[in-house]
Amino acid sequence: MSVRLTGFIDRQISQATIGFSILAGQFTRNRQLRFAEQEGGAFIQLGNDGRTFSSLTLRKYLEEITRDHEIHIELKESHFLIRQLSLPVGARSYIDGIIRSQIDRLMPWKAEQTLFGWAIVQENKNDLAVCIAATKKTKIDELLIPFNDLRTKKIYCEVTVKIEDQRHTIRLPINHLSSMPKASSAIIRRLLSGFLVIVFILYISDLSMQYFIRSEIDAIQLRLENIKREKIELTNKNDQSSDEIVIATDLKRNERPVVEVLNELARILPDNTYLTAITIEKRIIHIEGISTDVTSLPALIDSSDFFTNATFSAATTRQQAGDSFRIDAIVTGRGMNKP
């Protein structure tokens, strides 16, 4: 009896779970609204309704929706500049950071004035073809006035481009449009003050790290000079034991690779690159720093006989002095002088 009752309850729970899943899926789909731009600043709602709104009527309609909606807006391609970029397959994880660091060179606007999105349009064994759509934020702001300051979940701007007879949709997150209630001026001031304090602390930390690294390098170089001088003195003194000379030689042999690696990095890296951290684990060197031309660094490091397989191990991020980076490489030792 208990076995039958347990089986009946399990069947009822399974059926209820399936029903709730279907209902939840329908509810989630209904929470997404899609609009397409028409002539004269009008928008048509895509889906079952197919209603066309003017800017004023669309605003009134949108004010009645709840904050749980996700809005997608399809704009015309004529509002955007389209660029194509070729990248190696290994850069797939860092595409957004690479484009963000180069957007002011690819487009005629400053980075903070540019709204952009990208999509991979072609891929082969070695290369990726990336299509970038960008426009000036103020231009999009004028088009999307009805969508500003809404209590929505998320707002996306989309544009469809045609490349080699294939259509590709590029999504641009509208992060600069307010989708939450307006904050008071006092809150904004506090947030800006906190942000400036954090930036100042990071700047001081960066300077301190650079000073620390330079101090460590100077200390190692000074110690090597002292060891060289001691070796000469020991060689000139006949009454010194051979064991003392061997100890000084061993110290020099152990520290030489680290110093030569640091000297090699200082030689090959350009003047616009500053290192903030260097870690050597067995034969792997981890290099962190800031540069205004991060994309060229792996090739520069690989060009040295000291290193091989230099690759980005983290995404680059924009900083005030340039783009921060983290690169890992294998120390080959081929370029080091023999003791």
Phi and psi in degrees as GROMACS dihedral restraints (atoms count N, CA, C in turn):
[ dihedral_restraints ]
;  ai    aj    ak    al  type     phi  dphi    fc
    3     4     5     6     1   -65.8    20    10
    4     5     6     7     1   -34.0    20    10
    6     7     8     9     1   -66.6    20    10
    7     8     9    10     1   -42.7    20    10
    9    10    11    12     1   -63.6    20    10
   10    11    12    13     1   -43.1    20    10
   12    13    14    15     1   -62.4    20    10
   13    14    15    16     1   -41.9    20    10
   15    16    17    18     1   -63.7    20    10
   16    17    18    19     1   -41.8    20    10
   18    19    20    21     1   -64.0    20    10
   19    20    21    22     1   -39.9    20    10
   21    22    23    24     1   -62.3    20    10
   22    23    24    25     1   -44.6    20    10
   24    25    26    27     1   -63.4    20    10
   25    26    27    28     1   -42.5    20    10
   27    28    29    30     1   -61.2    20    10
   28    29    30    31     1   -41.3    20    10
   30    31    32    33     1   -64.0    20    10
   31    32    33    34     1   -41.0    20    10
   33    34    35    36     1   -65.5    20    10
   34    35    36    37     1   -40.4    20    10
   36    37    38    39     1   -64.8    20    10
   37    38    39    40     1   -41.2    20    10
   39    40    41    42     1   -62.8    20    10
   40    41    42    43     1   -44.5    20    10
   42    43    44    45     1   -65.0    20    10
   43    44    45    46     1   -40.1    20    10
   45    46    47    48     1   -65.0    20    10
   46    47    48    49     1   -38.7    20    10
   48    49    50    51     1   -62.8    20    10
   49    50    51    52     1   -43.3    20    10
   51    52    53    54     1   -62.9    20    10
   52    53    54    55     1   -42.8    20    10
   54    55    56    57     1   -62.2    20    10
   55    56    57    58     1   -44.8    20    10
   57    58    59    60     1   -66.0    20    10
   58    59    60    61     1   -35.3    20    10
   60    61    62    63     1   -63.9    20    10
   61    62    63    64     1   -44.1    20    10
   63    64    65    66     1   -63.3    20    10
   64    65    66    67     1   -43.7    20    10
   66    67    68    69     1   -63.5    20    10
   67    68    69    70     1   -41.0    20    10
   69    70    71    72     1   -64.8    20    10
   70    71    72    73     1   -38.5    20    10
   72    73    74    75     1   -64.8    20    10
   73    74    75    76     1   -41.5    20    10
   75    76    77    78     1   -65.1    20    10
   76    77    78    79     1   -39.5    20    10
   78    79    80    81     1   -65.2    20    10
   79    80    81    82     1   -40.3    20    10
   81    82    83    84     1   -66.1    20    10
   82    83    84    85     1   -40.8    20    10
   84    85    86    87     1   -64.2    20    10
   85    86    87    88     1   -36.3    20    10
   87    88    89    90     1   -70.7    20    10
   88    89    90    91     1   -16.1    20    10
   90    91    92    93     1   -82.2    20    10
   91    92    93    94     1    -0.9    20    10
   93    94    95    96     1  -106.0    20    10
   94    95    96    97     1   126.3    20    10
   96    97    98    99     1  -113.0    20    10
   97    98    99   100     1   136.6    20    10
   99   100   101   102     1  -125.6    20    10
  100   101   102   103     1   134.7    20    10
  102   103   104   105     1  -130.7    20    10
  103   104   105   106     1   148.1    20    10
  105   106   107   108     1  -124.4    20    10
  106   107   108   109     1   137.6    20    10
  108   109   110   111     1   -69.7    20    10
  109   110   111   112     1   138.5    20    10
  111   112   113   114     1  -119.2    20    10
  112   113   114   115     1  -179.9    20    10
  114   115   116   117     1   -66.3    20    10
  115   116   117   118     1   148.1    20    10
  117   118   119   120     1    72.5    20    10
  118   119   120   121     1    22.0    20    10
  120   121   122   123     1    78.9    20    10
  121   122   123   124     1     9.6    20    10
  123   124   125   126     1   -85.3    20    10
  124   125   126   127     1   162.5    20    10
  126   127   128   129     1  -132.4    20    10
  127   128   129   130     1   142.5    20    10
  129   130   131   132     1  -111.9    20    10
  130   131   132   133     1   136.2    20    10
  132   133   134   135     1   -83.1    20    10
  133   134   135   136     1   123.3    20    10
  135   136   137   138     1   -82.7    20    10
  136   137   138   139     1   144.5    20    10
  138   139   140   141     1   125.5    20    10
  139   140   141   142     1  -150.0    20    10
  141   142   143   144     1   -70.4    20    10
  142   143   144   145     1   -37.3    20    10
  144   145   146   147     1   -71.6    20    10
  145   146   147   148     1   -52.9    20    10
  147   148   149   150     1    64.5    20    10
  148   149   150   151     1    29.6    20    10
  150   151   152   153     1   -78.5    20    10
  151   152   153   154     1   145.3    20    10
  153   154   155   156     1  -105.9    20    10
  154   155   156   157     1   132.3    20    10
  156   157   158   159     1  -120.1    20    10
  157   158   159   160     1   143.4    20    10
  159   160   161   162     1   -82.2    20    10
  160   161   162   163     1   173.9    20    10
  162   163   164   165     1   -59.7    20    10
  163   164   165   166     1   -41.0    20    10
  165   166   167   168     1   -71.5    20    10
  166   167   168   169     1   -48.3    20    10
  168   169   170   171     1   -67.0    20    10
  169   170   171   172     1   -32.4    20    10
  171   172   173   174     1   -66.2    20    10
  172   173   174   175     1   -39.3    20    10
  174   175   176   177     1   -61.9    20    10
  175   176   177   178     1   -44.7    20    10
  177   178   179   180     1   -63.2    20    10
  178   179   180   181     1   -38.1    20    10
  180   181   182   183     1   -67.3    20    10
  181   182   183   184     1   -42.6    20    10
  183   184   185   186     1   -69.2    20    10
  184   185   186   187     1   -30.1    20    10
  186   187   188   189     1   -66.9    20    10
  187   188   189   190     1   -16.8    20    10
  189   190   191   192     1   -88.9    20    10
  190   191   192   193     1   -10.8    20    10
  192   193   194   195     1   -82.8    20    10
  193   194   195   196     1   163.0    20    10
  195   196   197   198     1   -86.5    20    10
  196   197   198   199     1   169.9    20    10
  198   199   200   201     1   -74.3    20    10
  199   200   201   202     1    -7.5    20    10
  201   202   203   204     1   -82.2    20    10
  202   203   204   205     1    -6.6    20    10
  204   205   206   207     1   -74.3    20    10
  205   206   207   208     1   148.7    20    10
  207   208   209   210     1  -113.1    20    10
  208   209   210   211     1   124.8    20    10
  210   211   212   213     1  -108.4    20    10
  211   212   213   214     1   130.6    20    10
  213   214   215   216     1  -117.7    20    10
  214   215   216   217     1   128.9    20    10
  216   217   218   219     1  -120.8    20    10
  217   218   219   220     1   118.1    20    10
  219   220   221   222     1   -93.2    20    10
  220   221   222   223     1   116.5    20    10
  222   223   224   225     1  -105.4    20    10
  223   224   225   226     1   162.6    20    10
  225   226   227   228     1   -75.9    20    10
  226   227   228   229     1   149.3    20    10
  228   229   230   231     1   -65.6    20    10
  229   230   231   232     1   -23.6    20    10
  231   232   233   234     1   -64.6    20    10
  232   233   234   235     1   -16.9    20    10
  234   235   236   237     1   -80.3    20    10
  235   236   237   238     1    -8.8    20    10
  237   238   239   240     1  -121.0    20    10
  238   239   240   241     1   152.2    20    10
  240   241   242   243     1   -96.1    20    10
  241   242   243   244     1   132.8    20    10
  243   244   245   246     1  -109.6    20    10
  244   245   246   247     1   128.8    20    10
  246   247   248   249     1  -130.4    20    10
  247   248   249   250     1   149.7    20    10
  249   250   251   252     1  -115.2    20    10
  250   251   252   253     1   142.3    20    10
  252   253   254   255     1  -133.1    20    10
  253   254   255   256     1   134.5    20    10
  255   256   257   258     1  -103.8    20    10
  256   257   258   259     1   127.4    20    10
  258   259   260   261     1  -132.6    20    10
  259   260   261   262     1   155.1    20    10
  261   262   263   264     1   -70.1    20    10
  262   263   264   265     1   154.7    20    10
  264   265   266   267     1   -59.2    20    10
  265   266   267   268     1   -33.4    20    10
  267   268   269   270     1   -65.3    20    10
  268   269   270   271     1   -14.1    20    10
  270   271   272   273     1   -90.0    20    10
  271   272   273   274     1     7.0    20    10
  273   274   275   276     1   -53.5    20    10
  274   275   276   277     1   -44.0    20    10
  276   277   278   279     1   -72.0    20    10
  277   278   279   280     1   -14.3    20    10
  279   280   281   282     1  -116.6    20    10
  280   281   282   283     1    15.5    20    10
  282   283   284   285     1   -59.2    20    10
  283   284   285   286     1   -47.2    20    10
  285   286   287   288     1   -62.6    20    10
  286   287   288   289     1   -42.2    20    10
  288   289   290   291     1   -65.8    20    10
  289   290   291   292     1   -38.6    20    10
  291   292   293   294     1   -64.9    20    10
  292   293   294   295     1   -45.9    20    10
  294   295   296   297     1   -65.6    20    10
  295   296   297   298     1   -42.1    20    10
  297   298   299   300     1   -60.7    20    10
  298   299   300   301     1   -36.5    20    10
  300   301   302   303     1   -76.2    20    10
  301   302   303   304     1   -19.5    20    10
  303   304   305   306     1  -112.6    20    10
  304   305   306   307     1     4.1    20    10
  306   307   308   309     1   -64.0    20    10
  307   308   309   310     1   -34.5    20    10
  309   310   311   312     1   -72.6    20    10
  310   311   312   313     1   -14.6    20    10
  312   313   314   315     1   -90.7    20    10
  313   314   315   316     1   -28.6    20    10
  315   316   317   318     1   -82.9    20    10
  316   317   318   319     1   -27.1    20    10
  318   319   320   321     1  -122.0    20    10
  319   320   321   322     1   160.6    20    10
  321   322   323   324     1   -82.5    20    10
  322   323   324   325     1    11.2    20    10
  324   325   326   327     1  -120.3    20    10
  325   326   327   328     1   161.1    20    10
  327   328   329   330     1   -69.1    20    10
  328   329   330   331     1   158.1    20    10
  330   331   332   333     1   -60.0    20    10
  331   332   333   334     1   -41.6    20    10
  333   334   335   336     1   -72.1    20    10
  334   335   336   337     1   -13.7    20    10
  336   337   338   339     1   -96.7    20    10
  337   338   339   340     1    -2.3    20    10
  339   340   341   342     1  -107.6    20    10
  340   341   342   343     1   134.4    20    10
  342   343   344   345     1  -107.2    20    10
  343   344   345   346     1   124.5    20    10
  345   346   347   348     1  -142.6    20    10
  346   347   348   349     1   159.4    20    10
  348   349   350   351     1  -147.1    20    10
  349   350   351   352     1   167.6    20    10
  351   352   353   354     1  -148.6    20    10
  352   353   354   355     1   161.3    20    10
  354   355   356   357     1  -152.6    20    10
  355   356   357   358     1   144.7    20    10
  357   358   359   360     1   -79.8    20    10
  358   359   360   361     1   119.2    20    10
  360   361   362   363     1  -104.8    20    10
  361   362   363   364     1   -15.6    20    10
  363   364   365   366     1  -158.0    20    10
  364   365   366   367     1   146.6    20    10
  366   367   368   369     1  -149.7    20    10
  367   368   369   370     1   136.0    20    10
  369   370   371   372     1  -131.1    20    10
  370   371   372   373     1  -164.5    20    10
  372   373   374   375     1   -64.8    20    10
  373   374   375   376     1   -32.7    20    10
  375   376   377   378     1  -113.0    20    10
  376   377   378   379     1   -28.1    20    10
  378   379   380   381     1  -127.5    20    10
  379   380   381   382     1   158.2    20    10
  381   382   383   384     1  -120.9    20    10
  382   383   384   385     1   135.3    20    10
  384   385   386   387     1  -101.9    20    10
  385   386   387   388     1   116.2    20    10
  387   388   389   390     1  -111.4    20    10
  388   389   390   391     1   129.5    20    10
  390   391   392   393     1  -101.8    20    10
  391   392   393   394     1   129.5    20    10
  393   394   395   396     1  -114.8    20    10
  394   395   396   397     1   130.1    20    10
  396   397   398   399     1  -115.5    20    10
  397   398   399   400     1   127.6    20    10
  399   400   401   402     1  -142.8    20    10
  400   401   402   403     1   153.6    20    10
  402   403   404   405     1  -155.4    20    10
  403   404   405   406     1   171.5    20    10
  405   406   407   408     1   -80.7    20    10
  406   407   408   409     1   136.7    20    10
  408   409   410   411     1   -59.8    20    10
  409   410   411   412     1   -38.5    20    10
  411   412   413   414     1   -64.0    20    10
  412   413   414   415     1   -32.1    20    10
  414   415   416   417     1   -67.0    20    10
  415   416   417   418     1   -42.4    20    10
  417   418   419   420     1   -68.8    20    10
  418   419   420   421     1   -35.6    20    10
  420   421   422   423     1   -57.7    20    10
  421   422   423   424     1   -40.3    20    10
  423   424   425   426     1   -65.6    20    10
  424   425   426   427     1   -37.2    20    10
  426   427   428   429     1   -72.5    20    10
  427   428   429   430     1   -32.1    20    10
  429   430   431   432     1  -105.4    20    10
  430   431   432   433     1    27.0    20    10
  432   433   434   435     1   -55.9    20    10
  433   434   435   436     1   -40.3    20    10
  435   436   437   438     1   -63.8    20    10
  436   437   438   439     1   -19.2    20    10
  438   439   440   441     1   -98.5    20    10
  439   440   441   442     1     1.2    20    10
  441   442   443   444     1   -79.8    20    10
  442   443   444   445     1   144.8    20    10
  444   445   446   447     1    59.4    20    10
  445   446   447   448     1    40.8    20    10
  447   448   449   450     1   -97.7    20    10
  448   449   450   451     1   151.3    20    10
  450   451   452   453     1   -86.9    20    10
  451   452   453   454     1    62.0    20    10
  453   454   455   456     1  -106.2    20    10
  454   455   456   457     1   163.2    20    10
  456   457   458   459     1   -72.1    20    10
  457   458   459   460     1   -45.3    20    10
  459   460   461   462     1  -163.4    20    10
  460   461   462   463     1   148.1    20    10
  462   463   464   465     1  -122.9    20    10
  463   464   465   466     1   128.3    20    10
  465   466   467   468     1  -122.4    20    10
  466   467   468   469     1   142.5    20    10
  468   469   470   471     1  -108.2    20    10
  469   470   471   472     1   135.9    20    10
  471   472   473   474     1  -129.8    20    10
  472   473   474   475     1   146.9    20    10
  474   475   476   477     1  -139.6    20    10
  475   476   477   478     1   137.8    20    10
  477   478   479   480     1  -105.1    20    10
  478   479   480   481     1   124.7    20    10
  480   481   482   483     1  -117.5    20    10
  481   482   483   484     1   151.4    20    10
  483   484   485   486     1  -110.8    20    10
  484   485   486   487     1   120.1    20    10
  486   487   488   489     1  -130.9    20    10
  487   488   489   490     1   119.0    20    10
  489   490   491   492     1    51.4    20    10
  490   491   492   493     1    51.3    20    10
  492   493   494   495     1    65.0    20    10
  493   494   495   496     1    14.5    20    10
  495   496   497   498     1  -121.9    20    10
  496   497   498   499     1   139.2    20    10
  498   499   500   501     1   -99.0    20    10
  499   500   501   502     1   134.6    20    10
  501   502   503   504     1  -128.6    20    10
  502   503   504   505     1   135.9    20    10
  504   505   506   507     1   -99.4    20    10
  505   506   507   508     1   127.1    20    10
  507   508   509   510     1  -111.0    20    10
  508   509   510   511     1   127.0    20    10
  510   511   512   513     1  -101.8    20    10
  511   512   513   514     1   134.3    20    10
  513   514   515   516     1  -121.8    20    10
  514   515   516   517     1   109.1    20    10
  516   517   518   519     1   -64.8    20    10
  517   518   519   520     1   129.1    20    10
  519   520   521   522     1   -91.0    20    10
  520   521   522   523     1    73.5    20    10
  522   523   524   525     1   -75.8    20    10
  523   524   525   526     1   -24.0    20    10
  525   526   527   528     1   -83.1    20    10
  526   527   528   529     1   -10.2    20    10
  528   529   530   531     1   -82.9    20    10
  529   530   531   532     1   133.3    20    10
  531   532   533   534     1   -71.1    20    10
  532   533   534   535     1   123.9    20    10
  534   535   536   537     1  -116.1    20    10
  535   536   537   538     1    18.0    20    10
  537   538   539   540     1  -134.5    20    10
  538   539   540   541     1   165.4    20    10
  540   541   542   543     1   -58.4    20    10
  541   542   543   544     1   148.0    20    10
  543   544   545   546     1   -66.5    20    10
  544   545   546   547     1   136.4    20    10
  546   547   548   549     1   -85.2    20    10
  547   548   549   550     1   155.6    20    10
  549   550   551   552     1   -70.6    20    10
  550   551   552   553     1   160.0    20    10
  552   553   554   555     1   -64.6    20    10
  553   554   555   556     1   -32.8    20    10
  555   556   557   558     1   -65.1    20    10
  556   557   558   559     1   -41.2    20    10
  558   559   560   561     1   -65.0    20    10
  559   560   561   562     1   -42.4    20    10
  561   562   563   564     1   -61.4    20    10
  562   563   564   565     1   -42.9    20    10
  564   565   566   567     1   -62.0    20    10
  565   566   567   568     1   -41.3    20    10
  567   568   569   570     1   -65.5    20    10
  568   569   570   571     1   -40.9    20    10
  570   571   572   573     1   -64.3    20    10
  571   572   573   574     1   -43.2    20    10
  573   574   575   576     1   -64.3    20    10
  574   575   576   577     1   -40.0    20    10
  576   577   578   579     1   -63.1    20    10
  577   578   579   580     1   -44.2    20    10
  579   580   581   582     1   -62.3    20    10
  580   581   582   583     1   -40.1    20    10
  582   583   584   585     1   -63.0    20    10
  583   584   585   586     1   -43.3    20    10
  585   586   587   588     1   -64.1    20    10
  586   587   588   589     1   -37.8    20    10
  588   589   590   591     1   -63.5    20    10
  589   590   591   592     1   -43.1    20    10
  591   592   593   594     1   -63.2    20    10
  592   593   594   595     1   -43.2    20    10
  594   595   596   597     1   -61.0    20    10
  595   596   597   598     1   -41.3    20    10
  597   598   599   600     1   -64.6    20    10
  598   599   600   601     1   -42.6    20    10
  600   601   602   603     1   -63.2    20    10
  601   602   603   604     1   -43.1    20    10
  603   604   605   606     1   -63.5    20    10
  604   605   606   607     1   -38.0    20    10
  606   607   608   609     1   -64.8    20    10
  607   608   609   610     1   -44.8    20    10
  609   610   611   612     1   -64.2    20    10
  610   611   612   613     1   -40.8    20    10
  612   613   614   615     1   -62.0    20    10
  613   614   615   616     1   -39.4    20    10
  615   616   617   618     1   -64.3    20    10
  616   617   618   619     1   -43.9    20    10
  618   619   620   621     1   -63.0    20    10
  619   620   621   622     1   -40.7    20    10
  621   622   623   624     1   -63.8    20    10
  622   623   624   625     1   -41.1    20    10
  624   625   626   627     1   -64.6    20    10
  625   626   627   628     1   -42.0    20    10
  627   628   629   630     1   -62.6    20    10
  628   629   630   631     1   -41.2    20    10
  630   631   632   633     1   -64.9    20    10
  631   632   633   634     1   -39.9    20    10
  633   634   635   636     1   -63.4    20    10
  634   635   636   637     1   -45.3    20    10
  636   637   638   639     1   -63.6    20    10
  637   638   639   640     1   -44.8    20    10
  639   640   641   642     1   -62.3    20    10
  640   641   642   643     1   -39.3    20    10
  642   643   644   645     1   -64.4    20    10
  643   644   645   646     1   -41.3    20    10
  645   646   647   648     1   -64.5    20    10
  646   647   648   649     1   -42.4    20    10
  648   649   650   651     1   -63.4    20    10
  649   650   651   652     1   -44.1    20    10
  651   652   653   654     1   -62.1    20    10
  652   653   654   655     1   -39.6    20    10
  654   655   656   657     1   -65.5    20    10
  655   656   657   658     1   -40.8    20    10
  657   658   659   660     1   -65.5    20    10
  658   659   660   661     1   -43.4    20    10
  660   661   662   663     1   -63.1    20    10
  661   662   663   664     1   -40.0    20    10
  663   664   665   666     1   -63.9    20    10
  664   665   666   667     1   -40.6    20    10
  666   667   668   669     1   -64.6    20    10
  667   668   669   670     1   -38.9    20    10
  669   670   671   672     1   -63.8    20    10
  670   671   672   673     1   -40.5    20    10
  672   673   674   675     1   -62.6    20    10
  673   674   675   676     1   -39.4    20    10
  675   676   677   678     1   -64.9    20    10
  676   677   678   679     1   -38.7    20    10
  678   679   680   681     1   -65.9    20    10
  679   680   681   682     1   -41.4    20    10
  681   682   683   684     1   -60.3    20    10
  682   683   684   685     1   -44.2    20    10
  684   685   686   687     1   -65.2    20    10
  685   686   687   688     1   -40.3    20    10
  687   688   689   690     1   -65.0    20    10
  688   689   690   691     1   -37.8    20    10
  690   691   692   693     1   -63.5    20    10
  691   692   693   694     1   -41.2    20    10
  693   694   695   696     1   -63.6    20    10
  694   695   696   697     1   -42.7    20    10
  696   697   698   699     1   -63.7    20    10
  697   698   699   700     1   -40.8    20    10
  699   700   701   702     1   -66.6    20    10
  700   701   702   703     1   -35.3    20    10
  702   703   704   705     1   -67.5    20    10
  703   704   705   706     1   -36.7    20    10
  705   706   707   708     1   -77.8    20    10
  706   707   708   709     1   -16.4    20    10
  708   709   710   711     1   -97.0    20    10
  709   710   711   712     1   112.0    20    10
  711   712   713   714     1   -70.7    20    10
  712   713   714   715     1   -22.6    20    10
  714   715   716   717     1   -85.9    20    10
  715   716   717   718     1    -0.7    20    10
  717   718   719   720     1   -81.6    20    10
  718   719   720   721     1   143.9    20    10
  720   721   722   723     1   -77.0    20    10
  721   722   723   724     1   153.8    20    10
  723   724   725   726     1   -67.2    20    10
  724   725   726   727     1   -25.5    20    10
  726   727   728   729     1   -64.0    20    10
  727   728   729   730     1   -39.0    20    10
  729   730   731   732     1   -65.2    20    10
  730   731   732   733     1   -37.2    20    10
  732   733   734   735     1   -66.6    20    10
  733   734   735   736     1   -40.2    20    10
  735   736   737   738     1   -63.1    20    10
  736   737   738   739     1   -39.2    20    10
  738   739   740   741     1   -62.9    20    10
  739   740   741   742     1   -45.2    20    10
  741   742   743   744     1   -64.4    20    10
  742   743   744   745     1   -38.2    20    10
  744   745   746   747     1   -65.0    20    10
  745   746   747   748     1   -40.0    20    10
  747   748   749   750     1   -64.0    20    10
  748   749   750   751     1   -41.4    20    10
  750   751   752   753     1   -60.5    20    10
  751   752   753   754     1   -43.5    20    10
  753   754   755   756     1   -64.3    20    10
  754   755   756   757     1   -40.9    20    10
  756   757   758   759     1   -64.3    20    10
  757   758   759   760     1   -37.3    20    10
  759   760   761   762     1   -71.2    20    10
  760   761   762   763     1   -33.1    20    10
  762   763   764   765     1   -93.3    20    10
  763   764   765   766     1   -17.0    20    10
  765   766   767   768     1   -59.2    20    10
  766   767   768   769     1   -46.6    20    10
  768   769   770   771     1   -57.3    20    10
  769   770   771   772     1   -41.4    20    10
  771   772   773   774     1   -63.1    20    10
  772   773   774   775     1   -45.1    20    10
  774   775   776   777     1   -66.0    20    10
  775   776   777   778     1   -40.8    20    10
  777   778   779   780     1   -67.2    20    10
  778   779   780   781     1   -35.3    20    10
  780   781   782   783     1   -63.1    20    10
  781   782   783   784     1   -45.4    20    10
  783   784   785   786     1   -64.4    20    10
  784   785   786   787     1   -40.8    20    10
  786   787   788   789     1   -65.0    20    10
  787   788   789   790     1   -37.3    20    10
  789   790   791   792     1   -65.7    20    10
  790   791   792   793     1   -40.9    20    10
  792   793   794   795     1   -61.9    20    10
  793   794   795   796     1   -42.8    20    10
  795   796   797   798     1   -62.9    20    10
  796   797   798   799     1   -29.9    20    10
  798   799   800   801     1   -76.2    20    10
  799   800   801   802     1   -43.2    20    10
  801   802   803   804     1   -88.9    20    10
  802   803   804   805     1   -24.8    20    10
  804   805   806   807     1   -77.7    20    10
  805   806   807   808     1   141.6    20    10
  807   808   809   810     1   -71.9    20    10
  808   809   810   811     1   167.9    20    10
  810   811   812   813     1   -66.8    20    10
  811   812   813   814     1   -22.0    20    10
  813   814   815   816     1   -86.4    20    10
  814   815   816   817     1    15.1    20    10
  816   817   818   819     1  -120.7    20    10
  817   818   819   820     1   130.2    20    10
  819   820   821   822     1  -123.6    20    10
  820   821   822   823     1   130.8    20    10
  822   823   824   825     1   -91.8    20    10
  823   824   825   826     1   137.6    20    10
  825   826   827   828     1  -112.6    20    10
  826   827   828   829     1   -18.9    20    10
  828   829   830   831     1  -160.9    20    10
  829   830   831   832     1   139.5    20    10
  831   832   833   834     1  -134.5    20    10
  832   833   834   835     1   126.6    20    10
  834   835   836   837     1  -130.9    20    10
  835   836   837   838     1   131.8    20    10
  837   838   839   840     1  -116.8    20    10
  838   839   840   841     1   119.1    20    10
  840   841   842   843     1  -120.8    20    10
  841   842   843   844     1   106.9    20    10
  843   844   845   846     1    56.8    20    10
  844   845   846   847     1  -111.2    20    10
  846   847   848   849     1  -107.1    20    10
  847   848   849   850     1     8.8    20    10
  849   850   851   852     1  -104.6    20    10
  850   851   852   853     1   128.5    20    10
  852   853   854   855     1  -110.6    20    10
  853   854   855   856     1   130.3    20    10
  855   856   857   858     1  -105.8    20    10
  856   857   858   859     1   121.1    20    10
  858   859   860   861     1  -117.3    20    10
  859   860   861   862     1   126.0    20    10
  861   862   863   864     1  -124.4    20    10
  862   863   864   865     1   145.9    20    10
  864   865   866   867     1   179.6    20    10
  865   866   867   868     1  -164.4    20    10
  867   868   869   870     1  -132.2    20    10
  868   869   870   871     1   136.4    20    10
  870   871   872   873     1  -148.6    20    10
  871   872   873   874     1   153.5    20    10
  873   874   875   876     1   -90.6    20    10
  874   875   876   877     1    -1.9    20    10
  876   877   878   879     1  -144.1    20    10
  877   878   879   880     1    68.1    20    10
  879   880   881   882     1   -68.1    20    10
  880   881   882   883     1   -28.5    20    10
  882   883   884   885     1   -66.1    20    10
  883   884   885   886     1   -21.5    20    10
  885   886   887   888     1   -90.1    20    10
  886   887   888   889     1    -9.3    20    10
  888   889   890   891     1   -67.1    20    10
  889   890   891   892     1   -46.1    20    10
  891   892   893   894     1   -56.1    20    10
  892   893   894   895     1   -41.1    20    10
  894   895   896   897     1   -66.0    20    10
  895   896   897   898     1   -39.5    20    10
  897   898   899   900     1   -62.9    20    10
  898   899   900   901     1   -43.1    20    10
  900   901   902   903     1   -67.0    20    10
  901   902   903   904     1   -41.4    20    10
  903   904   905   906     1   -65.2    20    10
  904   905   906   907     1   -24.8    20    10
  906   907   908   909     1   -70.6    20    10
  907   908   909   910     1   -14.7    20    10
  909   910   911   912     1   -84.8    20    10
  910   911   912   913     1   146.3    20    10
  912   913   914   915     1   -70.0    20    10
  913   914   915   916     1   -12.8    20    10
  915   916   917   918     1   -78.7    20    10
  916   917   918   919     1   -26.2    20    10
  918   919   920   921     1  -131.8    20    10
  919   920   921   922     1   161.1    20    10
  921   922   923   924     1  -153.3    20    10
  922   923   924   925     1   161.8    20    10
  924   925   926   927     1    56.1    20    10
  925   926   927   928     1    46.1    20    10
  927   928   929   930     1   -77.5    20    10
  928   929   930   931     1   123.7    20    10
  930   931   932   933     1  -141.9    20    10
  931   932   933   934     1   156.0    20    10
  933   934   935   936     1   -71.0    20    10
  934   935   936   937     1   130.1    20    10
  936   937   938   939     1  -104.7    20    10
  937   938   939   940     1     0.5    20    10
  939   940   941   942     1  -155.9    20    10
  940   941   942   943     1   158.6    20    10
  942   943   944   945     1   -69.4    20    10
  943   944   945   946     1   144.1    20    10
  945   946   947   948     1   -77.1    20    10
  946   947   948   949     1   147.0    20    10
  948   949   950   951     1  -131.3    20    10
  949   950   951   952     1   144.3    20    10
  951   952   953   954     1   -74.1    20    10
  952   953   954   955     1   129.0    20    10
  954   955   956   957     1  -120.6    20    10
  955   956   957   958     1   174.1    20    10
  957   958   959   960     1   -65.9    20    10
  958   959   960   961     1   -36.7    20    10
  960   961   962   963     1   -92.7    20    10
  961   962   963   964     1    -3.1    20    10
  963   964   965   966     1   154.3    20    10
  964   965   966   967     1  -151.2    20    10
  966   967   968   969     1  -109.3    20    10
  967   968   969   970     1   127.1    20    10
  969   970   971   972     1   -76.9    20    10
  970   971   972   973     1   147.1    20    10
  972   973   974   975     1  -144.5    20    10
  973   974   975   976     1   162.7    20    10
  975   976   977   978     1  -139.1    20    10
  976   977   978   979     1   121.3    20    10
  978   979   980   981     1  -124.7    20    10
  979   980   981   982     1   134.5    20    10
  981   982   983   984     1  -109.0    20    10
  982   983   984   985     1   142.5    20    10
  984   985   986   987     1  -147.5    20    10
  985   986   987   988     1   160.3    20    10
  987   988   989   990     1   -96.6    20    10
  988   989   990   991     1   129.9    20    10
  990   991   992   993     1   -84.1    20    10
  991   992   993   994     1   114.1    20    10
  993   994   995   996     1   -84.1    20    10
  994   995   996   997     1   -34.5    20    10
  996   997   998   999     1    84.1    20    10
  997   998   999  1000     1    -2.8    20    10
  999  1000  1001  1002     1   -65.5    20    10
 1000  1001  1002  1003     1   -31.5    20    10
 1002  1003  1004  1005     1   -87.1    20    10
 1003  1004  1005  1006     1    -2.0    20    10
 1005  1006  1007  1008     1   -80.1    20    10
 1006  1007  1008  1009     1   144.9    20    10
 1008  1009  1010  1011     1   -74.3    20    10
 1009  1010  1011  1012     1   142.7    20    10
 1011  1012  1013  1014     1   -74.5    20    10
 1012  1013  1014  1015     1   143.2    20    10
